[in-house]
Amino acid sequence: MSWIYSFHFAVLATVVVTSVLGALEIGRRLGRAAPIEEQASTVAAPILALVGLLLAFSFSMAGDRQATRRAAILQEVNSIETFWLRTSLVPEPTRSEMRDRVRRYVDLHFEHLQAGIEEARTQKTEEEAARLQQELWALLIDDARREPEASRQTLVIPALNSMLNDTVRVIAARENRLPDAIYLYLFLLVVSAGVVVGYRPRNERTSWLLWTIFTVVVSGVLLILLDLDRPRRGLLQTDTKLPAPAREPARLSALSLHPRITA
């Protein structure tokens, strides 16, 4: 797990805002200690342009990754529900054994959501989910061996295969985040931009209004970018209230209301 992902959003916000304000103050003091107005103006424009370009590019990538996670979750929900419906074609007692495991498999999604970023609980639920997948395959193989010519095999087997494949897509989408090195580089660029913006000649007064606007805008964009890649922590979260799964269709449909279940 990324070390950035493990920090609380309030801690990240404090670090980013404090660093930007500190960079502005450093720039102001440099302007008084070593006045180089012409060179500072020459450097300021390309640095600010580069910061804006990279933040916009990274923001677009983060938004695409979040949309991919949501789409992967919805696809997995549809696959689980399709497999659940097609198990009705399987004779007893295999049908009941399959559905018992599917119920538990869905419950594990909610437990995975409740685990948040706790690695121990997350790993435990993922291991149990993998075991349930193997058991479902074993039950399906046993049924296919008993009646290899049954037409239901052409419906149930692809449904289970799609469900397992979609689970892999969800895991891949969850792990698809912006590398920490890029976040650190963006942070250094923002701090550098703060030094450049804060640099002023001795005879020019500091505008606290402009400093505040710059801090809010730049820090806000960087923090939103970080938050988009942290679907289980921060401000950009969906409802975490879990509905009571009284019936199987309601339980399956509830998954689509929680795009953070495995993201």
TORZA-460661 format. One record per residue (C-alpha): x, y, z; residue number from 1. Coordinates in nm, 2 decimals, decimal comma, padded with zeros to 4 digits. Example, Ala and Ser with C-alpha at 12.3 -4.5 7.8 and 13.67 -1.06 7.14 Angstrom:
[[01,23; -00,45; 00,78]; 1]
[[01,37; -00,11; 00,71]; 2]
# end
This chain:
[[00,00; 00,00; 00,00]; 1]
[[00,12; 00,35; -00,09]; 2]
[[00,25; 00,55; 00,22]; 3]
[[00,06; 00,85; 00,09]; 4]
[[-00,26; 00,64; 00,09]; 5]
[[-00,21; 00,56; 00,46]; 6]
[[-00,22; 00,92; 00,59]; 7]
[[-00,53; 01,09; 00,71]; 8]
[[-00,66; 01,37; 00,47]; 9]
[[-00,64; 01,63; 00,74]; 10]
[[-00,27; 01,56; 00,79]; 11]
[[-00,21; 01,59; 00,41]; 12]
[[-00,40; 01,91; 00,39]; 13]
[[-00,21; 02,06; 00,68]; 14]
[[00,12; 01,96; 00,53]; 15]
[[00,03; 02,10; 00,18]; 16]
[[-00,11; 02,43; 00,30]; 17]
[[00,17; 02,49; 00,55]; 18]
[[00,43; 02,41; 00,28]; 19]
[[00,27; 02,65; 00,03]; 20]
[[00,25; 02,93; 00,29]; 21]
[[00,61; 02,86; 00,40]; 22]
[[00,72; 02,87; 00,04]; 23]
[[00,55; 03,21; -00,01]; 24]
[[00,73; 03,35; 00,30]; 25]
[[01,06; 03,21; 00,19]; 26]
[[01,01; 03,38; -00,15]; 27]
[[00,93; 03,71; 00,03]; 28]
[[01,24; 03,70; 00,24]; 29]
[[01,46; 03,61; -00,06]; 30]
[[01,32; 03,91; -00,24]; 31]
[[01,45; 04,13; 00,04]; 32]
[[01,78; 03,95; 00,09]; 33]
[[01,88; 03,90; -00,27]; 34]
[[01,68; 04,13; -00,51]; 35]
[[01,70; 03,99; -00,86]; 36]
[[01,37; 04,12; -01,01]; 37]
[[01,44; 04,06; -01,38]; 38]
[[01,56; 03,71; -01,34]; 39]
[[01,28; 03,62; -01,10]; 40]
[[01,02; 03,74; -01,35]; 41]
[[01,18; 03,54; -01,63]; 42]
[[01,17; 03,22; -01,42]; 43]
[[00,82; 03,27; -01,27]; 44]
[[00,62; 03,24; -01,59]; 45]
[[00,75; 02,90; -01,71]; 46]
[[00,74; 02,75; -01,36]; 47]
[[00,38; 02,85; -01,31]; 48]
[[00,29; 02,73; -01,66]; 49]
[[00,45; 02,39; -01,59]; 50]
[[00,27; 02,36; -01,26]; 51]
[[-00,06; 02,43; -01,42]; 52]
[[00,00; 02,19; -01,70]; 53]
[[00,11; 01,90; -01,49]; 54]
[[-00,16; 01,95; -01,23]; 55]
[[-00,43; 01,96; -01,51]; 56]
[[-00,28; 01,65; -01,67]; 57]
[[-00,26; 01,46; -01,35]; 58]
[[-00,61; 01,57; -01,25]; 59]
[[-00,75; 01,43; -01,57]; 60]
[[-00,57; 01,10; -01,52]; 61]
[[-00,70; 01,07; -01,16]; 62]
[[-01,05; 01,13; -01,28]; 63]
[[-01,02; 00,87; -01,55]; 64]
[[-00,89; 00,62; -01,29]; 65]
[[-01,18; 00,69; -01,06]; 66]
[[-01,43; 00,64; -01,34]; 67]
[[-01,26; 00,31; -01,43]; 68]
[[-01,29; 00,19; -01,07]; 69]
[[-01,66; 00,26; -01,07]; 70]
[[-01,72; 00,09; -01,40]; 71]
[[-01,53; -00,21; -01,28]; 72]
[[-01,74; -00,24; -00,97]; 73]
[[-02,06; -00,21; -01,16]; 74]
[[-01,95; -00,47; -01,40]; 75]
[[-01,86; -00,71; -01,12]; 76]
[[-02,21; -00,65; -00,96]; 77]
[[-02,38; -00,74; -01,29]; 78]
[[-02,16; -01,05; -01,32]; 79]
[[-02,24; -01,17; -00,96]; 80]
[[-02,61; -01,11; -01,02]; 81]
[[-02,60; -01,30; -01,35]; 82]
[[-02,43; -01,60; -01,20]; 83]
[[-02,68; -01,59; -00,91]; 84]
[[-02,97; -01,61; -01,15]; 85]
[[-02,82; -01,89; -01,36]; 86]
[[-02,76; -02,11; -01,05]; 87]
[[-03,13; -02,17; -01,06]; 88]
[[-03,06; -02,40; -01,35]; 89]
[[-02,84; -02,62; -01,14]; 90]
[[-03,02; -02,91; -00,96]; 91]
[[-03,02; -02,95; -00,58]; 92]
[[-02,82; -02,99; -00,36]; 93]
[[-02,55; -02,82; -00,57]; 94]
[[-02,77; -02,52; -00,63]; 95]
[[-02,81; -02,45; -00,25]; 96]
[[-02,44; -02,50; -00,19]; 97]
[[-02,35; -02,25; -00,47]; 98]
[[-02,60; -01,99; -00,35]; 99]
[[-02,47; -02,02; 00,01]; 100]
[[-02,12; -01,94; -00,12]; 101]
[[-02,25; -01,65; -00,33]; 102]
[[-02,42; -01,50; -00,03]; 103]
[[-02,10; -01,52; 00,17]; 104]
[[-01,91; -01,38; -00,13]; 105]
[[-02,14; -01,08; -00,14]; 106]
[[-02,11; -01,03; 00,24]; 107]
[[-01,73; -01,03; 00,20]; 108]
[[-01,76; -00,73; -00,03]; 109]
[[-01,93; -00,53; 00,25]; 110]
[[-01,67; -00,66; 00,50]; 111]
[[-01,40; -00,55; 00,26]; 112]
[[-01,56; -00,20; 00,26]; 113]
[[-01,58; -00,19; 00,64]; 114]
[[-01,21; -00,29; 00,66]; 115]
[[-01,11; 00,04; 00,50]; 116]
[[-00,73; 00,05; 00,47]; 117]
[[-00,66; -00,20; 00,75]; 118]
[[-00,43; -00,44; 00,57]; 119]
[[-00,49; -00,74; 00,80]; 120]
[[-00,87; -00,73; 00,76]; 121]
[[-00,85; -00,66; 00,39]; 122]
[[-00,61; -00,95; 00,33]; 123]
[[-00,83; -01,18; 00,53]; 124]
[[-01,14; -01,10; 00,33]; 125]
[[-00,96; -01,13; 00,00]; 126]
[[-00,82; -01,47; 00,10]; 127]
[[-01,17; -01,60; 00,20]; 128]
[[-01,31; -01,46; -00,13]; 129]
[[-01,04; -01,65; -00,33]; 130]
[[-01,13; -01,97; -00,14]; 131]
[[-01,50; -01,93; -00,22]; 132]
[[-01,42; -01,88; -00,58]; 133]
[[-01,23; -02,21; -00,58]; 134]
[[-01,52; -02,39; -00,41]; 135]
[[-01,77; -02,25; -00,66]; 136]
[[-01,55; -02,38; -00,94]; 137]
[[-01,52; -02,72; -00,78]; 138]
[[-01,90; -02,75; -00,74]; 139]
[[-01,95; -02,65; -01,10]; 140]
[[-01,69; -02,90; -01,22]; 141]
[[-01,86; -03,18; -01,02]; 142]
[[-02,19; -03,09; -01,17]; 143]
[[-02,05; -03,08; -01,52]; 144]
[[-01,89; -03,43; -01,47]; 145]
[[-02,22; -03,57; -01,36]; 146]
[[-02,41; -03,43; -01,66]; 147]
[[-02,15; -03,32; -01,92]; 148]
[[-02,42; -03,28; -02,20]; 149]
[[-02,66; -03,07; -02,00]; 150]
[[-02,74; -02,74; -02,17]; 151]
[[-02,71; -02,54; -01,85]; 152]
[[-02,33; -02,58; -01,86]; 153]
[[-02,31; -02,34; -02,15]; 154]
[[-02,48; -02,07; -01,93]; 155]
[[-02,35; -02,13; -01,58]; 156]
[[-01,98; -02,18; -01,66]; 157]
[[-01,94; -01,86; -01,86]; 158]
[[-02,13; -01,67; -01,59]; 159]
[[-01,89; -01,79; -01,32]; 160]
[[-01,59; -01,72; -01,54]; 161]
[[-01,71; -01,37; -01,60]; 162]
[[-01,76; -01,31; -01,23]; 163]
[[-01,40; -01,42; -01,15]; 164]
[[-01,25; -01,22; -01,44]; 165]
[[-01,44; -00,90; -01,33]; 166]
[[-01,30; -00,95; -00,98]; 167]
[[-00,95; -00,94; -01,12]; 168]
[[-01,04; -00,62; -01,31]; 169]
[[-01,17; -00,46; -00,99]; 170]
[[-00,84; -00,54; -00,81]; 171]
[[-00,64; -00,40; -01,10]; 172]
[[-00,84; -00,08; -01,11]; 173]
[[-00,80; -00,04; -00,73]; 174]
[[-00,42; -00,07; -00,76]; 175]
[[-00,40; 00,17; -01,05]; 176]
[[-00,29; 00,49; -00,88]; 177]
[[-00,05; 00,77; -00,96]; 178]
[[00,30; 00,68; -00,85]; 179]
[[00,43; 00,83; -00,53]; 180]
[[00,72; 00,98; -00,72]; 181]
[[00,49; 01,19; -00,93]; 182]
[[00,30; 01,32; -00,63]; 183]
[[00,63; 01,42; -00,47]; 184]
[[00,74; 01,59; -00,79]; 185]
[[00,42; 01,78; -00,81]; 186]
[[00,45; 01,88; -00,44]; 187]
[[00,80; 02,02; -00,51]; 188]
[[00,68; 02,21; -00,81]; 189]
[[00,40; 02,36; -00,61]; 190]
[[00,65; 02,47; -00,34]; 191]
[[00,88; 02,61; -00,60]; 192]
[[00,59; 02,80; -00,75]; 193]
[[00,51; 02,94; -00,40]; 194]
[[00,87; 03,07; -00,37]; 195]
[[00,85; 03,24; -00,71]; 196]
[[00,51; 03,39; -00,64]; 197]
[[00,62; 03,51; -00,29]; 198]
[[00,93; 03,68; -00,43]; 199]
[[00,88; 04,05; -00,42]; 200]
[[01,12; 04,35; -00,41]; 201]
[[01,18; 04,53; -00,08]; 202]
[[00,96; 04,83; -00,18]; 203]
[[00,66; 04,62; -00,27]; 204]
[[00,41; 04,53; -00,01]; 205]
[[00,29; 04,18; 00,05]; 206]
[[-00,07; 04,11; -00,06]; 207]
[[-00,22; 03,86; 00,18]; 208]
[[-00,53; 03,84; -00,03]; 209]
[[-00,33; 03,72; -00,33]; 210]
[[-00,13; 03,48; -00,11]; 211]
[[-00,46; 03,34; 00,02]; 212]
[[-00,61; 03,29; -00,33]; 213]
[[-00,29; 03,13; -00,45]; 214]
[[-00,27; 02,89; -00,15]; 215]
[[-00,64; 02,79; -00,18]; 216]
[[-00,63; 02,73; -00,55]; 217]
[[-00,30; 02,54; -00,57]; 218]
[[-00,34; 02,35; -00,25]; 219]
[[-00,70; 02,26; -00,33]; 220]
[[-00,61; 02,12; -00,67]; 221]
[[-00,33; 01,91; -00,53]; 222]
[[-00,54; 01,78; -00,24]; 223]
[[-00,83; 01,69; -00,47]; 224]
[[-00,58; 01,51; -00,70]; 225]
[[-00,46; 01,31; -00,39]; 226]
[[-00,81; 01,24; -00,28]; 227]
[[-00,92; 01,10; -00,61]; 228]
[[-00,66; 00,83; -00,57]; 229]
[[-00,77; 00,76; -00,21]; 230]
[[-01,13; 00,62; -00,25]; 231]
[[-01,15; 00,50; 00,11]; 232]
[[-01,01; 00,80; 00,29]; 233]
[[-01,06; 01,18; 00,26]; 234]
[[-01,35; 01,39; 00,14]; 235]
[[-01,45; 01,23; -00,19]; 236]
[[-01,63; 00,93; -00,05]; 237]
[[-01,96; 00,77; -00,12]; 238]
[[-02,21; 00,67; 00,14]; 239]
[[-02,06; 00,41; 00,38]; 240]
[[-02,39; 00,31; 00,54]; 241]
[[-02,45; -00,06; 00,46]; 242]
[[-02,81; -00,16; 00,39]; 243]
[[-02,96; -00,46; 00,56]; 244]
[[-02,93; -00,75; 00,31]; 245]
[[-03,27; -00,91; 00,38]; 246]
[[-03,30; -01,07; 00,04]; 247]
[[-03,05; -01,19; -00,22]; 248]
[[-03,16; -00,96; -00,50]; 249]
[[-03,15; -00,66; -00,26]; 250]
[[-02,81; -00,76; -00,14]; 251]
[[-02,67; -00,79; -00,49]; 252]
[[-02,83; -00,46; -00,60]; 253]
[[-02,69; -00,29; -00,29]; 254]
[[-02,33; -00,35; -00,42]; 255]
[[-02,39; -00,10; -00,70]; 256]
[[-02,47; 00,17; -00,45]; 257]
[[-02,12; 00,14; -00,30]; 258]
[[-01,85; 00,20; -00,56]; 259]
[[-01,58; 00,19; -00,29]; 260]
[[-01,65; -00,17; -00,19]; 261]
[[-01,33; -00,30; -00,34]; 262]
[[-01,18; 00,02; -00,49]; 263]
# end
